Amino acid sequence: MVDAAHMKNVNSLLGQIRDYQTQAQQGVSLKPDAVSETSSKETVGFGAAVKGALNQVNSLQQASEVQKVSYELGQTDSLPNVVLSMQKASLAFEATVQVRNKVLKAYEEILNMPV
């Protein structure tokens, strides 16, 4: 059974994914360190966006590990929260791998284009 706290966590994660999609659709600057303003909105460079996403995935994995160890040591009794955090970390990692695969595929297609 799913309680309100779990649904809030799931909805929060879905909200973050939608925010990433919105940011990706708005476009990014080609210079990694460049930050420019267009119509009072800031765009983040591709390198900075990738670094931020990787840092978030890393923090989710670290938080998951901390909760797992805490549960194993008997410091918490909240197994559903531990499993949820592990699933969040797993989902974030899998999404990162899929994005990497798509970027590499696009790069290879660009390299193979006739000039």
C-alpha positions as CSV (number, residue, x, y, z in Angstrom):
1,M,0.0,0.0,0.0
2,V,1.3,3.4,-0.9
3,D,1.0,6.2,1.6
4,A,0.9,10.0,1.1
5,A,4.6,10.4,1.9
6,H,5.6,7.9,-0.8
7,M,3.3,9.5,-3.4
8,K,4.8,12.9,-2.5
9,N,8.3,11.5,-3.1
10,V,7.3,10.0,-6.4
11,N,5.5,13.2,-7.5
12,S,8.6,15.2,-6.5
13,L,10.8,12.9,-8.7
14,L,8.4,13.2,-11.6
15,G,8.5,17.0,-11.2
16,Q,12.3,17.0,-11.4
17,I,12.2,14.9,-14.5
18,R,9.7,17.3,-16.1
19,D,11.9,20.3,-15.1
20,Y,14.9,18.6,-16.9
21,Q,12.7,18.0,-20.0
22,T,11.7,21.7,-20.0
23,Q,15.3,22.8,-19.6
24,A,16.4,20.5,-22.4
25,Q,13.6,21.8,-24.7
26,Q,14.6,25.4,-24.1
27,G,18.0,24.8,-25.5
28,V,21.5,25.2,-24.1
29,S,24.5,27.3,-24.9
30,L,27.4,25.6,-26.8
31,K,30.0,27.1,-24.4
32,P,30.2,25.0,-21.2
33,D,31.0,27.9,-18.9
34,A,28.9,30.5,-20.6
35,V,25.7,31.7,-18.9
36,S,23.6,34.1,-20.9
37,E,20.2,35.7,-20.4
38,T,17.5,35.4,-22.9
39,S,14.1,36.9,-22.2
40,S,14.9,37.1,-18.4
41,K,15.7,33.3,-18.4
42,E,19.2,31.9,-17.8
43,T,20.4,29.1,-19.9
44,V,23.0,26.7,-18.6
45,G,25.9,25.4,-20.7
46,F,25.8,21.8,-21.7
47,G,28.9,20.9,-19.6
48,A,27.4,22.5,-16.5
49,A,24.0,20.8,-17.1
50,V,25.7,17.4,-17.4
51,K,27.8,18.0,-14.3
52,G,24.8,19.1,-12.3
53,A,22.8,16.0,-13.4
54,L,25.7,13.7,-12.5
55,N,26.1,15.3,-9.1
56,Q,22.4,14.8,-8.5
57,V,22.6,11.1,-9.4
58,N,25.7,10.7,-7.2
59,S,23.9,12.4,-4.3
60,L,20.9,10.1,-4.7
61,Q,23.2,7.0,-4.7
62,Q,25.1,8.2,-1.6
63,A,21.8,8.9,0.2
64,S,20.6,5.5,-0.7
65,E,23.7,3.9,0.6
66,V,23.5,5.8,3.9
67,Q,19.9,4.7,4.4
68,K,20.7,1.1,3.5
69,V,23.6,1.0,6.0
70,S,21.4,2.7,8.6
71,Y,18.7,0.1,8.1
72,E,21.2,-2.8,8.3
73,L,22.6,-1.4,11.5
74,G,19.1,-1.2,13.0
75,Q,19.2,2.6,13.3
76,T,15.9,2.9,11.4
77,D,12.9,0.7,10.9
78,S,11.6,2.3,7.6
79,L,12.2,-0.4,5.0
80,P,9.9,1.2,2.5
81,N,11.9,4.4,2.6
82,V,15.1,2.5,2.1
83,V,13.7,0.6,-0.9
84,L,12.3,3.8,-2.3
85,S,15.6,5.6,-2.1
86,M,17.4,2.7,-3.7
87,Q,14.8,2.7,-6.5
88,K,15.3,6.4,-7.0
89,A,19.0,6.0,-7.2
90,S,18.7,3.1,-9.6
91,L,16.2,5.0,-11.8
92,A,18.4,8.1,-11.9
93,F,21.4,6.0,-12.9
94,E,19.6,4.1,-15.6
95,A,18.3,7.4,-17.0
96,T,21.8,8.8,-17.0
97,V,23.1,5.7,-18.9
98,Q,20.3,6.0,-21.4
99,V,21.1,9.7,-22.0
100,R,24.8,8.9,-22.4
101,N,23.9,6.2,-25.0
102,K,21.7,8.6,-26.9
103,V,24.5,11.3,-26.9
104,L,27.1,8.8,-28.1
105,K,24.8,7.6,-30.9
106,A,24.1,11.1,-32.0
107,Y,27.8,11.9,-32.0
108,E,28.6,8.8,-34.0
109,E,25.9,9.8,-36.6
110,I,27.4,13.2,-36.9
111,L,30.8,11.7,-37.4
112,N,29.5,9.4,-40.2
113,M,27.7,12.2,-42.1
114,P,29.2,12.9,-45.5
115,V,30.7,16.3,-45.8
